[in-house]
Amino acid sequence: MGATDAWKLTARRPDVAIEAQWTGGSNHRYSTTRLACTGYGPPGRLQIRQIDQPRPGAGEVLIGVQATTVNRTDCAALRGKPWFARAVTGLTRPKHQVLGTEFAGRIEAVGADVTEPSVCDDVFGCSEATFGAHAEYLVVAASGPLATTPPGVALAEVAATTEGAHDALSCLDTVDVGSGAVVLVYGATGAIGTAAVQLLKHRGVTVTAVCDARGVDLAASLGADAVIDYTSEDFTQTDVRFDAVLDAVGKSTFARCRPLLKRGASYLTTDLGRRAQNLALIPLTRWIGDHRVRLPVPTNARATAASASSGRCTGPTATSSSTTTTWRPPTPTSPNSSTKSNAIPPASSGDSTLHRRW
């Protein structure tokens, strides 16, 4: 890149969307900039690099990334933790050099055999298996965890909703909790927690949310029936017994939450726990005792994105513990549907993006 070409990259918190803006000239027409990870370690291992613009193959789409996030999956992948995960992610350096799992942007090109989405569609999704969202352009499978952005929702907002909702849905689908059930969500104002509260309320569940003082109003606005501020009250001292406890941040333990569980109820966690204790508790509680420990492997990402696009999660949602937005279900017909087509739009004088089918 030239001396005047640069990326403006800002990350306020690990779970908040980052802001990326190209400030270079038009000489990057056939290239793309990415934030590459050169090895395991601190953020200093990340370098801005320029490569040829990728092209979508059959069944794939090219997305111009306009918003992405830095979440705990990215942080763990950068540091190579837990250590045994390197058997999958790469022994000495990350297998996927470009991190980033959540994204939102516009379809720039589609490969052969792709009928949906179309060029110029605004989309969002999650690429947990391959990462790659920390770049100007991203190629993903059209049949993967990808959905059209609901009308009226900003790309920067919707980008931060996918992984948390994906993980929350994977957890909740492992237990039979529906109308009339009572569930406690520990860490109710994080990415997974905010999604879990809304999904549970959608199923008619009575929800007790646990968070710090800053998140009390947010948790209540998400629909929680009761909110406990753990900085001023010990949530384990409540008299309520629950059909499930979801530790959405992986900072509690089964031993601490077990007294809160009804007979046959489950403790759902999103983390291995201290010294990976949950890996041992999963098979142990399967055969011993009246309660189960579950650490679900996130699956069904396509359904998560589709349900979000269809407006399944309604009411307020959060992109961070300090910022709230309103989730608006889409109307049957987009306001711009009458003018939308796959035709290549005329490029503005300062736009060097390619809109075409390969």
Beta strands, then each sheet from edge to edge (+ up, - down):
strand 1: 7-10
strand 2: 17-22
strand 3: 31-37
strand 4: 46-52
strand 5: 60-69
strand 6: 102-110
strand 7: 122-126
strand 8: 137-141
strand 9: 146-148
strand 10: 182-186
strand 11: 206-211
strand 12: 226-229
strand 13: 242-247
strand 14: 261-269
strand 15: 292-294
strand 16: 315-318
strand 17: 324-327
sheet 1: 1+ 2- 5+ 6- 7+ 9-
sheet 2: 1+ 2- 5+ 8-
sheet 3: 3+ 4-
sheet 4: 12+ 11+ 10+ 13+ 14+ 15+
sheet 5: 16+ 17-
end
